[in-house]
């Protein structure tokens, strides 16, 4: 893409000192392709592949409506790509998404349908809507019978890992990190990270830690039970991680490739965001979850055993994935609303009965 540029990899010496490791870096996704989260990496590649496959004999692709469900960042990224490429977008958002998040999607000229239900319900309704003619589902989670587009999205996310390798090499860490901490929703980003670091031809394999909200620990629960399961979700400031079911194509690599998993509370994520802000890194609750999760693993009762299990020592290199900036999801402190308006898009509501939940944060231009 013409405006592509790697996002920063920022070193945090104070955290390395506090944790007794060699070096700590944070991958700062607060401004990716003009949006305040990493999601554009997957959406841009998937939309490119979809339109390329629809092109007839090398000609221009036929007009199409791109449909998706989102807690905010993925839907905005799909809507941005649709607008850039002259296509339509229809985005389903679950209950509790802040009206400013909805307005940001509407501002991309997308139609928005607000669902009176959780994320999984919004995904179901988006899939139903995508059965219409000249309509394609661009979802960042997979299930049996719907796997190709999510695979393309994961391929796009892998760009982030390639950037980290190049940036660490420039920092004198050619062998790669010793641990990567990954915020997890349905597991698609974690799938990209696991696949990348478990298939590298050179360098050692790092320990990989997944971090979820306590209110939506679908991967942690699946790992505990040894099989993919759905969990009920509750309100959380970590809006982009508020997912109840792991992606079907993510589960096998996560089952086989993760070294540890943890769930954190909103207060822990908020504290971590403050630590990152003090270090000059803009990180919303989802992005800061990577720091909160690693702190939970390396402190408190049993920390020594966990450190040993993760292979961490005084020379270890740690990478935190901060997947969104504060502009994407700063906090949940404003009042909720049942709708949003905009001059270039539209909203409607549908789904099960019930009132919208509390706000989950809001995106803005980075």
Buried (B, 14 or more C-beta within 10 A) or exposed (E): EEEEEBBBBBBBEEBBEBBEBBBBBBBBBBBBBEBBBBBBBBBBBBBBBBBEEBEEEEEEBEEBBBBBBBBBBBBBBBBBBBBEBEBBBBBBBBBBBBBBBBBBBBBBBBBBBBBBBBBBBBBBBBBEBBEEEEBBBBBBBBBEEBEEBBBBBBBBBBBBBEBBBEBBEEEEBEEBBBBBBBBBBBBBBBBBBBBBBBEBEEBEBBBBBBBBBBBBBBBBBBBEEEEBBEBEBBBBBBBBBBBBBBBBBBBEBBBEBBBBBBBBBBEBBBBBBEBBEEBEBBBBBBBBBBBBBBBBBBEEEEBEEBBEEBBBEEEBBBBBBBBBBBBBBBBBEBEBBEBBEBEEBBBEBBBEEEEBBBBBBBBBEB
